């Protein structure tokens, strides 16, 4: 039985696109604020790295709601939100108990809804410009094509460490 050339070509393209979507799974995400980089890690080695933007006031640990800082420390990526106001979003488990106690001692709210996300929906055409400044309210932002890769590489429950 002879298989038509177009059928073979179609199957080859289908196989290539399926394998192109395979992304290694991270067991840890490391963010270096001083480098403005996010690293996807597997068994202690980085297998992907992406430039990121932070809150408008990036230096130091997030202390309270509205301070424009991105938290520092060890958290969990606990929830994926595909229908976000931004191109996909993965929630960081800030605030933890220590963050809440620190805020309570200061008589302030710790803030929350800190995410890794892409560009605001409808503004992806500005991503090159946005990524050269810290523009979020405390989140970690990537270009949309990088966010697609990170989204596929991270499962809910993956740990994230954010360093100064």
N, C-alpha and C positions, 0 to 999 in steps of 0.2 A: 504494500500500500504506500503510495506516495503522498506526502504531506505538502500542500501548497507552500511556496516560499513565503507568502504574506502571513500565513498562519505561524510558521516557524519564527518569522521576524517579530510578530506580535507576542508570542510566548517568551522570546528572548527579552523584549522590552519589559514585559510584565515581571519577569524574574529579576531583571536589573533594578526596577523601581522598588520591588519588595526588599531586595538586599540593601538598597540605598537607605531605607528607613530603619535598618537595624542600628541601634545605638547602644553602646556599652552602658551598663547600669552603674551609677555611682553608689558607693557605700558611705561617702562623706563629701560634703561640699565645704570648701575652704574659701573664705573671702578675706583678702588683704586690702584693708581700706587705704593704707599708705601707697599701694600700687594701683589702686582702682581696678583690681582684678578678681574674678571668680574662677576657682579651679574645681573641676570635677575630679574626684579621687576614687581610686579602686585599689584596695590592698596596699595603701600607703604611697601610691604613685599617681601623679596627675596624668589624665589621658585627654583632657581638654581644658582650655583656658579662654576666658572672654573678658573684654573690658566692660566695666560697669560704671554707673553713676549712683550717687547716694543722696541722702537728705541734704538740704541747702546749707546745713551747718554740720559738716561731716566729722569734725574732730571731736573725739571723746565719745563716751558711752551715752546712750539715750537715758535721760534722767526723768523726763516728764512729757506729757502730751503737749504737742505743739512746739517742741524745741528744735525740730528740724534735724535731729540727729538720728543716725542709724545705730541700733544696738551693737554691742560687742559682747562676745561670750559664746557659750555653747547652747544651741537650741535644736529643735526638731522641725523639719519641714512637714507639717502635719495635715495640710489640706490643699488640694488643687482646685482652683476656680477658673473654669474655662470661660464663663460668661461674665468676666470682669469688665470694668470700665477701661482696662488696659489690655494689651494683647497677652492674654493668659496671665495667671497669677498663682503663686505658690506661697501659702502663709507660713511665716516663721513664728514659732511658739512664744514670742515675746508678748507680754511680760511673763517671766517665770516668778517663783515665790520670792527670790532675792530682789528682783526688780520691783515687785509690789511692796515689799517691806521697805525698801529704800525710798520709794515714792511716798509711802504712808508716813515715814519718819519726817519727811520734808513737808507733809501736808498738801501734796499734789497728786494728780492722777498720773499713772505711768504711761498712758497712751496704749496703743495697740494697733491691730490690723497692719502689721509690718509684713511686707510681701517681697518676693522676688517677682518682677513682672517686666513685660515688654513696654512698648510705647503706648501712650494714651490712644485709644481707638480713634482712627481718622487722622492721626498725626504722625504716622510712621515715616512719611516723607521728610520729616524734620529730624529723624533719628541721628543722623551724622552730627548735626549741630548740637542736639540735646546731650549726646553722650560725652561732649567735652566740658559739660558743666554739671554740677550737682543740683538737680532740680526737683527731687521728690520730697515728700514730707517725712522721710526717714526710711523709705524702702530702698531696695537694690534694683536698679533698672538696667535692662539690656536692650540691644537692638532686637527687633522682632524675629529675625532669622536665627539669632543666637538663643532667644527665648524658646523657640521651637525645639532646638537641640537639647537645651537644659530640661525642658518639659518631658521629653522622651527619656532622658537619662536618669531622672529622679522618680523614685516611688515615694508615696506618702510614708512618713516615718523615717526618712533619711535624715541623718544628723547634719548640722551645719555649724561651723566654727567661724566666727567673725572676729578678726584681729584688727588692732589699731593700724 
